[in-house]
Amino acid sequence: MEQTRRRFLTASATLGTGALAGCSTVTDAIPFIGGGGLGDYEQWVYEPDRFASSDGGGDFGDENVALSLFAINQQSIYENRKDLYPSTYNSLSTNFASNTGILPRNVSLLLSLPEGLVLSGSFERSEVTAELEDDSNTEYESDGSYSGFDLYVRSEREESPDAFGVSGNAVVRGQRVDNFGSGSDTVPATDVVEGIIDTERGSANRYVNANDAFGTLVSSLGGSSFLSATVRNEPISADDADEDSGEFEGLVASGQASSINGAKTDSQSVFVFDSQGDADTGSVDDYIEYNDNSGQFARARNVEVSQSGRTITVSVTSDTYTSPNLGTGGQ
C-alpha cells in the first residue's frame, strides 16, 4: 500500500515462524523484556479460571475475552506529571487501595487483576498494617500470615468481601469470588490473596507459561509507565473482525504499552495472531491510515510497523501532553 504520510515508516521485517512463538519452552528460555519499569508483572498473573469466576457472559462482559489487565508505574506518572494532560494524570494517579495509606507516587507497580490488585514500591510494612487496623477507615483485623505476608480481613475469613496481604515489598488485595450461578463454591478473599502470592512465588501456574498467546504478548510488550493487555478465548473470526478498530481477523491477544520521558512518550501497540499466516501488515497499515487524521495516530510521529512471526508491533512517538496511548488507568 502506498503511504502518503512521510512520518509513517513501515519496516515489516519477518523473523520467521519460530521467533518468539509463545510456547512455554520459548518463554522459559528467554529473559522477559515486557514491563520495563513495571518489573516482572507477568509473574503475578494467574490463570483466568483459577478461582472459577467466569460465567456465561465471560469474565469481562465479553464471552470471547479470557483475560484483561492493566499495570501502571505511578512513580513514573508522578515524576512526569507536569507533562501530562491534567485528566490523564488524575486518572493514572488514582489511589486504587486507599486503605493501605500508600501514596500513589510511591507505587512503582500497580497491577489490576481479575479478582485482585498488586502494589509494590516504597513503603513501611508497619505503617501499612497500622493503616489497615485504623478504625477511622474501614477496619481490618489480623488473620495470621501466609508465605511471608501478614493477612488482614474485614470480618470472619469466610465472609470478608476483601482481604489484604502485606509483606516488606508488596501488598496484595483479593476480592471474595461469589461464583453466582456458575455451580462453583464461593472463594474467600483470603484464598484469592494466597493464590496470587502462590502465583508470584511459582508454586501455582502462571498464565504466561500456560497460555502461548499471553506469553508471546508479554515477550513483545515493553513499557515503563503504563500497559494494558487482552487475551481472547478464540481468534477473531472474519465475521467479527473490525479492522478500523484494530480487531483483526485471527487476532488472539493485543496490548498497549507506554514509556513517558518528560515531554515525549514512546508507545507500542502489539497484536498477536493465531498463526504467522494470519498476521497481515497490510491490514495494520490500513488501520493506522484510518486512524491517522482524528483517531489514535493523529498526533503520533515516527510510526513504525514491524513483524516477528505471528506478532505485529506498531511503535510510535508522541507528545506526552496529547498522547492517546496512555489509556485512562481505569478498568
N, C-alpha and C positions, 0 to 999 in steps of 0.2 A: 504494500500500500504506500502510495506517495505521501510523504509528510509535508505539511505546509508551514509548520512552526519550527524555526531553527533550533529552539531550545529542546525539542523532542529528539533525543538521541537513542536510537534503537541498537542494542548490542545483544542480539539473540545468540549467545554462544552456548550451544548444547554440549554438555559434558558427557553425555552417554546415559544409558538406561540405569547403570549401577550407581551413578553419582548420587549420594545422599538418598538412597532408595527408600529409607524409612523403616526397614526391618530392624528388629531389636538387636540383631548382631552388629548392624552398622552403628546404631545409636549408642551401643555399649562401647564400641571401639574408638569413637572419635570424641574429642572434647566438645561439650556443648558451647556454642557461641551465642545461643539465644539469651536474651535478657540484658547482657552487658552490665550496667549499673544496677540492674534489677536482680543480679545474683542468679542462683540456681533455682529459680521459681518453680521450674517444672518438677523438682523433686518432691514438692508438697502436693502435687495434683494426683488425686486418687481416681480410680475408675468410676465413671459417672453413675453406675448402678451399685456402687459399693454399699450404700445404705437403702437400696431398693426404693428410691424416691420417685421413680418415673411412673407416669400413668399414661392413659390413652392419648392425652394431648401432648405428651413429651415433657421433658424436664423444663423446657424453656418456652412453652407455649407454641412450639412448632415440633410436630412429631418427627421431622427429619433432622432436628438438631440433637446431637448426642451430648455436646459439651459447649459451654460458653463461659469465658472467664476474662478478667482484666487484671492488670498489675500496674501499680504506679510507684514511682520513686518520688515521694512527696518532698524529700530534701531537695531534689533537683528542681521541683516545681517552685519551692520557696526561694531557692537561690536565683532563679530566673524570673521571679515574679514581676519585675519592672518591665520585662519584655513581653509578657503575656497579656492578651486581651483580658480585661477585668473579669468577665463572666467565665472565661476559660479557667483562669486562676482560681476563682471561687469554687468552681465545680471540682477541679482536680485536687484542691486542698481541703476538701470536706473531711471532717473528723468522723470516720466510719466507726470508731469504737471509743466514744467519749467517756464511757465508764472506766476506761483504763487510766485516764488522766494524761496519756501520752499526746503531746502536741504533734499535729501533722508534720510540721517542719523537722521533727526528729525521727521521722519514719523513712527508712531507706527502701523498704519493700512493703507495700500493701497489696495483698493478693486476695481477690474475691473469688471464692469457690462456690459450687452449687449449694452446699449446706454449711459454709463456714467462711472464715476470714483468717488470714495470717498477717501479722505485723512483725517486722524486725527493724532494728535501728538503735538509737541511743536512748537508753532509759535505765532507771534503777529498779530492780526487781521488787525491792521492799516498798518503793513508792507506788508501784502498780497494784500490788496486793493490798496496800493500805487504802488506795482509792476504791478498789472493788468492795472492801469491807465498810466503807464510809456510808452511814445510814442517811446522810443528806442527799444521796443519789439513790439509784436502785441498789439495794443492799445484797451483796453476795456473801455466802458462807463457805468456809474451807471444807473441802470434800476429799482430803487426802492428797496424794501425789501419784504421778504416773510418769515413769521414764524421765525423771529429772524436771518435770513440770509440776507446779502446785496447781491443784484443781479448785475451782470455785463455782458454786451453783446458787441460784436464787432461792430454791426451796428444796424439797426432797429430790434426790438424784433422779428418780424416775419421772418426776413431774416438772422439773425446771425447764422453762421454754428455751433457755440457752445456758451455756457454760463457758468458762474460760480456763485455759491452761497457761501458766506463766513460768518461763524459765529465765535465765540470765540474758538471753539474746533474742527471744521470740515470745510472742503472745499469740495463742490460737483461740479463736472463738468458734464454737459449734452450736448449731441450732437443732432442737428436737425435730425429728422427722416423723410425722404422724402417719404417713402412708395411707391416707383415707382412700378407701375403695380399691386398693391395689392387692389386698389379700395378704400383705406383709405386716409384720408386727411393728409397733412404734419403736423407734430407735432413740434412746435417751440422748440428750445433748452431750453428756459426758462421754458416751460411746463414740459420738462423732468427733469430739476433740481427740480422744485417744486414737481413733482411726487415722486422723490427719497426721498426728505425731508418728504413728507407725509407718505411714507412707514416707515421710521425710527420713525416718531412720532406716528405711529399706527393709523392714520386716513385713510390709504389706505391698501389694502390687502397685507400681506406679503406672499411670496411664501412658506416659512417654515410652515405656517399654512394652506395654500391652497393645498399643494402637499404632500401626505403621504411619497413618496419616498425621497424627499428632507428633510423632517422633520426627517426621520429615519437616513439619511446620516449625517446630522448636529449633531444629538444627539450622534453619534458614532465616529465622526471625530474630533480628538483633536490634535492640534499642535500650537506652539507658534511662529514659524518663517515663515512658508510657507504652503499654502494649495491650492489645486485645486479641483474642483467638476464638475461633468457632470450628468445631468438628461436626461433620454430618454423619448420620447413620448410613445413608446411601448416597451414591453420586447423584448430582443434579441431573434430571432427565432432560431430554430435548424439549418436552412439553413445559417443564417448569423453569427452564433457563430464561434469564433476563440479562442479556449482556450489557445493556446500558447501565445496570445497577451492579455489575460485577458478579452476577450469578451465572457462571458459565456452565455449559453442559459438561458433565464429567467431573465437576469440582467436588472434592471430598473434605477439604479444610481450607481455611483462609485466616489471615490475621494482619494487623497493622502494628507497627512499632515506630516510636519516635525518640530521637535524642535531641534535647534542647541545648544549644550552645550560644547563650546570650540572644542576640537578635536573629540568629539563624537556627533553623531546625531541619535536621535530616530525617526523612521518614521512608519507611518501606511499606508496601502492600505485597503480601506473599500469597500466592494461590497454589494449592497442591491439588493435583488431578489424580484420578483413579489410575491412569497409566500415562506414559510418555506420549502415546498416540493421541490422547485427549487434550494434551497441553498445546494450545494454539495461540502463538504470539500474535497472529493477525487479529484474533478476537479481542485480545487485550489492547492492542493498538487502537482498535475501533472504540473500545470502552474509554480509553484515555481521550481520544479525539471528541467523543460525545460529551465528556465532562470537562472539556478544555476551556469553554467560554464562561460558563456560570456554575460549573459543578466542582468536584473535588480538586481538579487540577488547574483551576482558573488562575490561581496565584502561585503555582509551582514553577520552579526553574530546574534546569538540568535533569529533565525527566529521562530516565533510562530504563529500558526493559531488557531483562536477561533471563535465560532459561538454563536450568540444570536438571536434566532428566524430566521428571514429571512436575517440576516446580517452576513457576514463572514469578519473578520478582520485579516489581516496579519501584525504583528508587527515585526520590525527588528531594529537592532543597526548596525551602520556602522561608519567608519572613515569619519569625515566631509569632508576632502580633496577629497575623492573619492566617496562620497555619490551620487548615481544616482537618489535619491528620492527628490532632491530639485527642480527639474524642471529647467526651464530657465527663468521664470518670464515673458515670452512672451505670446502673445495671439495665 
